[in-house]
Amino acid sequence: MNQSRRHFLKSSLAASAALSLPARLYSAAQGANDDIRIGIIGFNGRGQDHIGNYLNCKGARIVALCDVDSTVLSRGVAQLAAKGHTVTPYQDLRKMLESKEIDVVSIATPNHWHALAAIWAIQAGKDVYVEKPVSHNVWEGRQLVKAADAHGRIVQMGVQSRSGAGLAAALEWVKDAPLGKLQYARALCYKPRPSLGKVDGEQPVPATIDYDLWCGPAAKTPLSRKRLHYDWHWVWNTGNGDLGNQGIHQMDIARRFLGEDALSPAVLAVGGRLGYVDDGETPNSLIVFHDYKKAPLIFEVRGLPDKAGSKAMDKYRGSSVGVIVQYANGHILCPDYDNAIAFDADGKELRKFVKQRAARPKGEAAETTESEPEAESHYGNFLACVRSRKTADLHGKIIDGHISSALCHTGNIAYRLGQKAAPDAIREKLQGSKDALDSFERLASHLTANNLDLATDQLTLGEHLKFDPATERFVGNAAADKLLTREYRAPFVVPEKV
């Protein structure tokens, strides 16, 4: 073990011992009005939502900010100072985790840092809120679950739909099968993703950024795109494409309606990065077919508009970003993180499951709207559980974050192991599922509308992979197993023993 890693673990153990007692006493000796002290890691994008929400949570106090970009860090400190909040700045999260003045760590870094930052925080005795996806690969996600269990920490995953009251009401309603047998869940992520552009050679990293820390557990490769920030989503070294970016939200909702609590036993993918040539790697057009025994979970990603020259995105049954759950006698549409609508087989609206009580249109029958009270916020639920120490009360348990994130990862693995194929070869492969074939035919029409010829602009037909949910490894495919984890870069290594 290298010296810096040994020093960090020693510091982590000391911090854990120092912080474990106060954590247990939030609701008892200290009382409900004592502030929970929060440190936020990464806030150039999603972390701004963390800051805004914690500022509105009673009994919570932001005491530290951490970002590898000194410009972002200075701006964040000034932002909070203007609102009357003094915070300690850190550029290195390891230094922040040594602080005994922090109870909770809230993580909104790029994806490749999520699991390691969360595990290190847990080992340092902190409770953790970690953004979606909770991992960059399957193995480290499971390690995060193990760490939370081993150290008894409160860990919330950042999929806000887990706190959506309307969705919860719809999930309860379907338990009695009012629409008949479940047939499939189809999740959609149709979001505009223009070209990143194309650059030649290595690009300069801004002097304000500690690039070694920014890369962390990922390979420290030269910057070969115009923009370091945000566009990391579209390269495999640091991101997971839109499947693991926006799509994780819809993946989680779809899985909840299927009632599945493990990874799928088989997965197939078809897709490509079409319509432009740029420095991105992840597909902007993708179908993932998770072959659960009860009913499949089908995911569709589209980054191009509905047709060439348009700014609008496609819609499927009224939604561009959402989930459609099909039953024998109707379907449920989940258009966002909070609400759901049930329709009968003829498309007539049956019920609405809404976030909070809404005015009923004149003449509408009372029983057609299932109104739920305003849900406790996702951040508020996390902080309540930090005080109570009741992991069971978390809306977004880390095990659920792991499973839904890993469904994105295994879908991406199936795609990455594939080969270019002609449309008829893809059709032949999908003949066993009319629902998967339907997804492909609609994708083919969408790409044709964008002036793409699939005979020459071929899609990738991914591997049809078998998977063992119990061991979380692929069956008889060493190449796929290799992509379940990564080569970590010392000292930023996800530990085997957590």
C-alpha positions in Angstrom: 0.0 0.0 0.0 1.5 3.4 -0.9 2.2 6.0 1.8 -0.5 8.5 0.8 -3.2 5.8 0.8 -2.0 4.5 4.1 -2.0 7.9 5.6 -5.6 8.5 4.3 -6.9 5.3 5.7 -5.3 6.1 9.1 -7.0 9.5 9.0 -10.3 7.9 7.9 -10.3 5.5 10.8 -9.6 8.3 13.3 -12.3 10.4 11.8 -14.7 7.5 11.9 -14.1 7.0 15.6 -14.5 10.7 16.3 -17.8 11.0 14.4 -19.6 7.8 15.1 -20.8 8.9 18.5 -22.4 12.3 17.5 -24.1 10.6 14.5 -25.9 8.2 16.9 -27.0 11.0 19.1 -28.6 13.3 16.6 -32.2 12.4 17.7 -31.4 11.6 21.3 -28.9 13.7 23.3 -28.3 16.5 20.9 -32.0 17.0 20.0 -33.8 17.6 16.7 -32.7 21.3 16.5 -29.0 20.7 16.4 -27.5 21.6 13.0 -26.3 18.8 10.7 -23.1 20.1 9.2 -22.7 19.5 5.5 -19.8 19.4 3.1 -20.5 19.4 -0.6 -18.1 17.9 -3.1 -18.5 19.2 -6.7 -20.9 22.0 -7.4 -20.2 23.4 -10.9 -23.5 21.8 -12.1 -25.7 19.4 -10.2 -24.2 20.4 -6.9 -25.9 23.8 -7.2 -29.2 21.9 -6.6 -27.6 20.5 -3.4 -26.6 23.9 -2.2 -30.1 25.4 -2.9 -31.9 22.5 -1.2 -29.8 22.3 1.9 -30.1 26.0 2.4 -33.9 25.4 2.6 -33.6 22.5 5.1 -34.2 23.4 8.7 -31.5 22.2 11.0 -28.9 21.8 8.2 -25.8 24.0 7.7 -23.4 24.0 4.8 -19.9 24.3 6.4 -17.6 23.2 3.6 -17.3 23.3 -0.2 -14.9 21.2 -2.2 -14.1 21.5 -5.9 -11.0 20.7 -8.0 -11.5 23.9 -10.0 -10.3 26.9 -7.9 -12.4 29.3 -9.9 -15.6 27.3 -9.2 -14.5 26.9 -5.5 -14.0 30.7 -5.0 -17.3 31.5 -6.7 -19.1 29.0 -4.5 -17.6 30.4 -1.3 -18.5 33.9 -2.4 -22.0 32.8 -3.4 -22.7 31.5 0.2 -21.0 34.4 1.8 -23.4 36.7 0.1 -26.2 34.8 1.8 -24.6 35.0 5.2 -22.9 31.6 5.3 -19.2 31.1 6.0 -17.8 27.9 4.6 -14.4 26.3 4.6 -13.0 25.7 1.0 -11.2 22.5 0.0 -9.7 21.6 -3.3 -8.8 18.0 -2.2 -11.7 15.9 -0.9 -9.3 13.9 1.2 -8.5 16.9 3.3 -12.2 17.7 3.7 -12.9 14.2 4.9 -10.4 14.6 7.7 -12.5 17.4 9.2 -14.3 16.6 12.4 -16.6 19.7 11.7 -18.5 17.8 9.0 -21.2 15.2 9.6 -22.6 14.7 6.1 -20.9 14.7 2.7 -23.0 15.4 -0.4 -21.4 14.3 -3.7 -22.1 15.8 -7.1 -18.8 15.1 -8.9 -18.5 13.6 -12.3 -19.6 9.9 -12.4 -16.2 8.4 -12.2 -15.7 9.8 -8.7 -19.1 8.9 -7.2 -18.4 5.5 -5.7 -14.9 6.2 -4.4 -15.8 9.6 -2.9 -18.7 8.0 -1.1 -16.7 5.0 0.2 -14.0 7.2 1.5 -16.6 9.4 3.2 -18.2 6.4 4.8 -14.8 5.2 6.0 -14.2 8.6 7.5 -17.4 8.3 9.5 -19.7 10.5 7.4 -23.2 10.0 6.2 -23.5 10.4 2.4 -25.8 11.8 -0.2 -24.5 10.6 -3.6 -25.7 11.7 -7.0 -26.9 9.3 -9.7 -25.5 7.1 -11.1 -24.0 6.0 -7.8 -21.2 4.3 -9.6 -19.2 4.3 -12.8 -19.2 0.5 -13.0 -21.0 -2.4 -11.5 -18.3 -3.7 -9.2 -17.7 -0.4 -7.4 -21.4 0.1 -6.9 -21.6 -3.1 -5.0 -18.5 -2.1 -3.0 -20.4 1.1 -2.0 -23.4 -0.9 -0.8 -21.0 -3.1 1.3 -19.3 -0.1 2.8 -22.6 1.5 3.8 -23.7 -1.7 5.5 -20.3 -2.4 7.1 -20.0 1.0 8.7 -23.7 1.6 9.5 -23.9 4.9 7.6 -26.9 6.6 6.2 -26.5 6.8 2.4 -29.1 8.3 0.1 -28.9 8.0 -3.7 -29.9 11.0 -5.8 -32.8 9.7 -7.8 -35.5 12.3 -6.8 -38.4 10.2 -8.1 -38.0 8.0 -5.0 -39.6 10.9 -3.1 -42.4 11.4 -5.6 -45.7 11.0 -3.9 -47.7 10.6 -7.1 -45.5 7.8 -8.3 -45.7 6.1 -4.9 -49.5 6.1 -5.2 -49.5 4.7 -8.7 -47.1 1.9 -7.6 -49.5 1.0 -4.8 -52.5 1.1 -7.1 -51.0 -1.4 -9.6 -50.3 -4.0 -6.9 -53.9 -5.3 -7.4 -53.4 -5.6 -11.2 -56.3 -3.3 -12.1 -55.0 -3.1 -15.7 -54.3 -6.8 -16.1 -51.1 -8.6 -16.7 -47.9 -6.6 -17.0 -46.4 -6.8 -20.5 -43.4 -4.4 -20.5 -41.9 -1.2 -19.1 -40.5 1.1 -21.7 -38.3 4.0 -20.5 -37.4 7.0 -22.7 -34.6 9.5 -22.8 -35.2 11.6 -25.9 -33.0 14.7 -25.1 -31.2 17.0 -27.6 -27.5 16.2 -27.6 -25.7 18.2 -30.3 -22.1 17.5 -31.5 -19.2 18.2 -29.1 -17.2 19.4 -32.0 -13.9 17.9 -33.2 -10.5 19.1 -32.1 -7.0 18.0 -33.2 -4.6 16.8 -30.5 -4.3 17.5 -26.8 -6.2 20.5 -25.5 -5.0 22.7 -22.6 -6.5 22.0 -19.2 -7.4 25.3 -17.5 -4.7 26.3 -15.0 -7.4 26.6 -12.2 -8.0 22.9 -12.3 -6.1 20.2 -10.5 -6.3 17.7 -13.3 -4.7 14.9 -11.4 -7.5 15.2 -8.8 -10.1 15.7 -11.4 -9.2 12.4 -13.1 -9.0 10.6 -9.8 -9.7 6.9 -10.3 -10.0 7.3 -14.0 -7.1 7.0 -16.5 -5.3 10.3 -16.7 -5.5 10.8 -20.4 -4.9 14.0 -22.3 -7.9 16.3 -22.7 -9.0 15.6 -26.3 -12.2 17.6 -26.5 -13.1 21.3 -26.4 -14.6 21.3 -22.9 -13.5 19.5 -19.8 -16.7 20.2 -17.8 -20.0 18.4 -18.5 -18.8 16.8 -21.7 -17.1 14.1 -19.6 -20.6 12.4 -19.8 -19.9 11.4 -23.4 -16.6 9.6 -23.0 -16.3 6.1 -21.4 -13.4 6.9 -19.2 -15.5 9.3 -17.0 -19.1 9.0 -18.1 -21.9 6.6 -18.9 -23.7 8.4 -21.8 -27.3 9.5 -21.5 -28.3 6.0 -20.3 -26.4 6.7 -17.1 -27.0 10.5 -17.1 -30.6 11.3 -17.5 -31.6 7.7 -18.2 -30.9 6.5 -14.7 -34.0 8.3 -13.5 -36.3 6.5 -15.9 -34.4 3.2 -15.5 -35.2 3.3 -11.8 -38.9 4.2 -12.3 -39.3 1.4 -14.8 -37.7 -1.1 -12.5 -40.0 -0.2 -9.7 -43.1 -0.9 -11.8 -41.6 -4.2 -12.8 -41.0 -5.1 -9.2 -37.5 -6.3 -9.8 -34.9 -6.0 -7.1 -31.9 -7.5 -9.0 -30.1 -7.1 -12.3 -31.6 -8.7 -15.3 -30.5 -12.3 -16.4 -29.9 -11.2 -20.0 -29.3 -7.9 -21.8 -29.0 -6.9 -25.5 -28.3 -3.5 -27.0 -28.4 -1.8 -30.4 -27.2 1.7 -31.1 -24.6 4.2 -32.3 -23.3 7.7 -32.3 -24.8 9.0 -35.6 -25.5 12.3 -37.3 -22.1 13.9 -36.7 -18.5 13.0 -36.2 -17.1 14.5 -32.9 -15.0 13.8 -29.9 -17.8 11.9 -28.1 -17.8 8.1 -27.7 -21.1 7.2 -26.1 -24.2 6.4 -28.3 -26.7 9.2 -29.0 -29.1 6.5 -30.3 -29.6 3.4 -28.2 -32.0 0.6 -27.4 -31.3 -1.6 -24.3 -33.4 -4.7 -23.8 -33.3 -6.2 -20.3 -34.9 -9.6 -20.5 -36.5 -10.1 -17.1 -38.6 -13.2 -16.8 -41.8 -11.5 -15.8 -41.7 -8.7 -18.4 -38.9 -6.9 -20.2 -37.5 -3.5 -19.4 -36.8 -1.7 -22.6 -34.8 1.6 -22.7 -34.6 4.0 -25.6 -32.1 6.9 -26.0 -32.3 9.5 -28.7 -30.1 12.6 -29.0 -31.1 13.7 -32.5 -34.3 15.8 -33.2 -37.5 14.4 -34.6 -36.2 15.2 -38.1 -33.4 16.9 -39.9 -33.4 20.7 -39.2 -35.9 20.5 -36.4 -35.4 21.5 -32.8 -38.1 19.3 -31.5 -37.6 15.8 -30.1 -39.6 12.7 -30.8 -42.4 11.6 -28.5 -43.7 8.2 -27.8 -47.2 8.0 -26.5 -47.0 11.6 -25.4 -43.6 11.5 -23.7 -40.0 12.4 -24.6 -38.5 11.7 -21.2 -40.6 9.3 -19.2 -41.8 5.8 -18.6 -44.7 3.8 -20.2 -45.7 0.7 -18.4 -47.9 -1.5 -20.6 -50.5 -3.9 -19.2 -53.0 -6.2 -21.0 -55.9 -3.7 -20.4 -54.1 -0.3 -20.5 -51.0 1.5 -19.6 -49.5 3.9 -17.1 -47.5 7.0 -18.2 -44.9 8.5 -15.8 -44.1 11.8 -17.5 -41.8 13.1 -14.7 -40.4 12.3 -11.2 -43.6 12.9 -9.3 -46.8 12.0 -11.2 -48.4 9.2 -13.1 -51.5 8.8 -15.3 -53.4 5.5 -15.9 -55.2 4.8 -19.3 -57.4 2.0 -20.4 -56.9 -0.1 -23.5 -58.6 2.5 -25.7 -56.4 5.3 -24.4 -59.0 6.9 -22.2 -57.6 8.4 -19.0 -58.7 6.5 -15.9 -56.8 8.1 -13.0 -54.2 10.7 -12.2 -51.7 10.2 -9.4 -50.5 13.6 -8.6 -47.9 15.1 -6.3 -50.3 17.3 -4.4 -54.0 18.0 -4.4 -55.1 19.7 -7.6 -58.3 21.5 -8.5 -60.7 19.0 -10.1 -62.0 20.0 -13.5 -65.7 20.7 -13.6 -67.7 17.5 -14.0 -64.8 15.1 -13.2 -65.7 12.2 -10.9 -64.0 12.4 -7.5 -62.4 9.0 -7.7 -60.5 9.6 -10.9 -57.7 11.6 -9.2 -55.6 10.0 -6.6 -54.1 13.1 -4.8 -51.3 12.7 -2.4 -49.9 15.3 0.0 -46.7 17.1 -0.8 -43.9 14.6 -0.4 -41.0 15.2 2.0 -38.1 16.4 -0.2 -35.4 14.0 -1.1 -32.9 16.0 0.8 -35.2 16.4 3.7 -35.8 12.7 3.9 -32.1 12.1 3.9 -31.5 14.5 6.8 -34.4 13.1 8.8 -32.8 9.7 8.5 -29.4 11.1 9.5 -31.0 12.2 12.7 -33.1 9.1 13.4 -30.4 6.6 12.2 -33.2 4.6 10.5 -31.8 3.4 7.2 -35.2 1.7 6.5 -36.8 5.1 6.2 -34.6 6.3 3.4 -36.5 7.0 0.2 -33.5 6.3 -2.0 -31.6 3.4 -0.4 -28.1 2.8 -1.8 -28.9 -0.8 -2.8 -31.6 0.6 -5.1 -29.2 3.1 -6.5 -26.7 0.3 -7.2 -29.2 -1.9 -9.0 -30.6 0.8 -11.2 -27.2 2.3 -12.0 -25.9 -1.2 -12.8 -28.7 -1.8 -15.2 -27.4 1.2 -17.1 -23.8 -0.2 -16.9 -24.7 -3.7 -18.2 -26.7 -2.1 -21.1 -23.6 -0.1 -22.0 -21.4 -3.1 -21.8 -23.7 -5.0 -24.2 -23.4 -2.1 -26.6 -19.6 -1.7 -26.3 -19.0 -5.4 -27.1 -21.0 -5.2 -30.3 -20.2 -4.9 -34.0 -21.6 -2.8 -36.8 -24.5 -4.6 -38.6 -26.9 -4.1 -41.4 -30.6 -3.4 -40.6 -31.8 -6.8 -41.6 -29.2 -8.5 -39.4 -30.4 -6.5 -36.5 -34.1 -7.4 -37.3 -33.2 -11.1 -37.4 -31.5 -10.9 -34.0 -34.6 -9.2 -32.5 -37.2 -11.5 -34.0 -37.7 -13.2 -30.6 -39.3 -10.0 -29.1 -41.9 -8.0 -30.9 -41.4 -5.2 -28.4 -37.7 -5.0 -29.0 -38.3 -5.1 -32.7 -40.9 -2.3 -32.4 -38.2 -0.2 -30.7 -35.8 -0.8 -33.5 -38.2 0.0 -36.3 -39.2 3.3 -34.7 -35.5 4.1 -34.1 -34.8 3.3 -37.8 -37.6 5.6 -38.9 -36.2 8.3 -36.6 -32.7 8.0 -38.0 -34.1 8.0 -41.6 -35.9 11.3 -40.8 -32.5 12.7 -39.8 -31.2 11.8 -43.3 -29.2 8.8 -42.2 -29.0 5.6 -44.3 -28.6 2.6 -42.0 -27.2 0.5 -44.8 -24.1 2.8 -44.8 -24.5 4.6 -41.4 -24.7 1.3 -39.6 -25.8 0.8 -36.0 -23.9 -1.4 -33.6 -25.6 -4.7 -32.8 -24.5 -5.4 -29.2 -23.7 -8.8 -27.6 -26.6 -10.7 -26.2 -25.2 -11.2 -22.7 -26.3 -13.7 -20.1 -25.9 -12.5 -16.5 -26.0 -14.1 -13.1 -27.8 -11.6 -10.7 -26.6 -13.5 -7.6 -22.9 -13.1 -8.4 -23.3 -9.9 -10.5 -21.1 -11.4 -13.2 -21.7 -12.4 -16.8 -22.0 -16.0 -17.8 -19.2 -17.3 -20.0 -18.0 -13.9 -21.2 -14.6 -12.8 -19.9 -14.6 -9.6 -22.1 -17.9 -8.5 -20.5 -16.7 -9.3 -17.0 -13.7 -7.1 -17.6 -16.0 -4.1 -18.1 -17.7 -4.7 -14.8 -14.8 -2.8 -13.2 -11.8 -0.8 -14.3 -8.1 -0.4 -13.8 -7.9 2.1 -10.9 -5.2 4.7 -10.8 -3.3 4.8 -7.5 -3.9 6.3 -5.0 -7.5 6.7 -6.2 -8.4 3.0 -5.8 -11.8 1.6 -4.7 -10.8 -0.8 -1.9 -11.4 -4.5 -2.0 -12.1 -4.5 1.7 -14.5 -1.7 2.7 
